Amino acid sequence: MIFTSFIDLGYHYVLKPILFKFDPEFVHDLFTKTGEILESQDWLIGNIFRYQNPKLSKTVLGLKFDNPIGLAAGFDYDGHLSQIMHSVGFGFNTVGTVTALPYDGNPPPRLGRLPKSNSLLVNKGFKSSGSVNIVKRLDQKKLSNCTVGISVGCSNLPQINTIDKAISDYLFTFNIFKNKSYVKYFELNISCPNTVIPTPFTAPQNFTKLVVAINKLKLKQPIFVKMPNEISYLNSDNLVQIAIDHKIIGFIFSNLVKDRQNPAFNKNEMAKFINQKGNFSGRPTFDSSNKLIYHTRKKFGKKITIIGTGGIFMAMMLKQS
Ligand SMILES: Cc1cc2nc3c(=O)[nH]c(=O)nc-3n(C[C@H](O)[C@H](O)[C@H](O)COP(=O)(O)O)c2cc1C
């Protein structure tokens, strides 16, 4: 405990100020490479960082979670860190969003820091090395102790320009992963806002077509629909009901926010990003995510499972003034 507090202080007062002088994507890539190298030492890493307590463990939709804090999609998008995330303490971790075809991402800069707003600007546009490459990578890893999920999205490429092509593209990735024993759950990402055809699957008729097609795959793993953040209750309820009607009862609320007038932003900080495209994570997602969770739980009760995402900075919630 003293050792981890020491590491924590070292990170906040020494490492973080240094890292913040560099481009955020460079730092992310550096940590990804380092993390993958450290996988060979994951027993040691686990002993330093991982906190085990049976009181934290939970079984949900038939899956055992060692603790309720998971890593959301977007950090380990190509699956390099799927093994070490368990050792550093996550109860589950999502690889992806994975797309069928490789894509280098939107033109840089793809990330921007807003430390005063506790947020990150994201303009990745589904950067992915593609499901065929990612499955090869994951096949090499020791994942038997890990609760790994795959977030599936559709390739962000000009040729995927119709709903039918997009659905085939989603199905390709589900098929690649569906018989892998290390894949414990899937996320169905319908909510990535910065792609060629932005959020087409939030339209109920398209979403219905998608879930009908996925249903035919007879997946063994549970599916969680990754929901948009800035969505009306009516639209969200429609999508939840369609999913339930097609035997999908897991939901993740929610994805990034787009609205730059969100009161959680520091206005001066936001002004620096006036010419930069993208959507935002962290604190600005927190209130709207929680409102959607509260609303959805009240409306649909315990027949659905909800994972909350967005703006979690510590285990205990602080009282807000
Ligand atoms: C750099 C970055 C990339 C992301 N990429 C994805 C993605 O590919 N798929 C997805 O479903 N969500 C993605 N997200 C959204 C996160 O999964 C999460 O829903 C959002 O950031 C709110 O959680 P947070 O406040 O804990 O970051 C991304 C977020 C960040 C910061």
PDBQT file of the ligand as one rigid body, heavy atoms in Angstrom, charges set to zero:
ROOT
HETATM    1  C1  LIG A 401      -8.908   8.297 -26.650  1.00  0.00    +0.000 C 
HETATM    2  C2  LIG A 401     -10.287   7.707 -26.586  1.00  0.00    +0.000 A 
HETATM    3  C3  LIG A 401     -10.697   6.842 -27.582  1.00  0.00    +0.000 A 
HETATM    4  C4  LIG A 401     -11.978   6.280 -27.514  1.00  0.00    +0.000 A 
HETATM    5  N1  LIG A 401     -12.352   5.368 -28.450  1.00  0.00    +0.000 NA
HETATM    6  C5  LIG A 401     -13.514   4.698 -28.310  1.00  0.00    +0.000 A 
HETATM    7  C6  LIG A 401     -13.842   3.652 -29.193  1.00  0.00    +0.000 A 
HETATM    8  O1  LIG A 401     -13.088   3.302 -30.102  1.00  0.00    +0.000 OA
HETATM    9  N2  LIG A 401     -15.017   3.012 -28.998  1.00  0.00    +0.000 N 
HETATM   10  C7  LIG A 401     -15.890   3.349 -27.994  1.00  0.00    +0.000 A 
HETATM   11  O2  LIG A 401     -16.944   2.728 -27.842  1.00  0.00    +0.000 OA
HETATM   12  N3  LIG A 401     -15.608   4.351 -27.141  1.00  0.00    +0.000 NA
HETATM   13  C8  LIG A 401     -14.432   5.014 -27.271  1.00  0.00    +0.000 A 
HETATM   14  N4  LIG A 401     -14.112   6.011 -26.388  1.00  0.00    +0.000 N 
HETATM   15  C9  LIG A 401     -15.097   6.404 -25.366  1.00  0.00    +0.000 C 
HETATM   16  C10 LIG A 401     -14.831   5.697 -24.043  1.00  0.00    +0.000 C 
HETATM   17  O3  LIG A 401     -14.972   4.300 -24.172  1.00  0.00    +0.000 OA
HETATM   18  C11 LIG A 401     -15.802   6.207 -22.946  1.00  0.00    +0.000 C 
HETATM   19  O4  LIG A 401     -17.105   5.854 -23.295  1.00  0.00    +0.000 OA
HETATM   20  C12 LIG A 401     -15.721   7.728 -22.770  1.00  0.00    +0.000 C 
HETATM   21  O5  LIG A 401     -14.403   8.181 -22.899  1.00  0.00    +0.000 OA
HETATM   22  C13 LIG A 401     -16.235   8.139 -21.382  1.00  0.00    +0.000 C 
HETATM   23  O6  LIG A 401     -15.484   7.506 -20.391  1.00  0.00    +0.000 OA
HETATM   24  P1  LIG A 401     -14.249   8.211 -19.600  1.00  0.00    +0.000 P 
HETATM   25  O7  LIG A 401     -14.741   9.497 -19.094  1.00  0.00    +0.000 OA
HETATM   26  O8  LIG A 401     -13.923   7.224 -18.531  1.00  0.00    +0.000 OA
HETATM   27  O9  LIG A 401     -13.135   8.376 -20.605  1.00  0.00    +0.000 OA
HETATM   28  C14 LIG A 401     -12.854   6.608 -26.450  1.00  0.00    +0.000 A 
HETATM   29  C15 LIG A 401     -12.415   7.506 -25.461  1.00  0.00    +0.000 A 
HETATM   30  C16 LIG A 401     -11.157   8.043 -25.518  1.00  0.00    +0.000 A 
HETATM   31  C17 LIG A 401     -10.726   8.990 -24.421  1.00  0.00    +0.000 C 
ENDROOT
TORSDOF 0
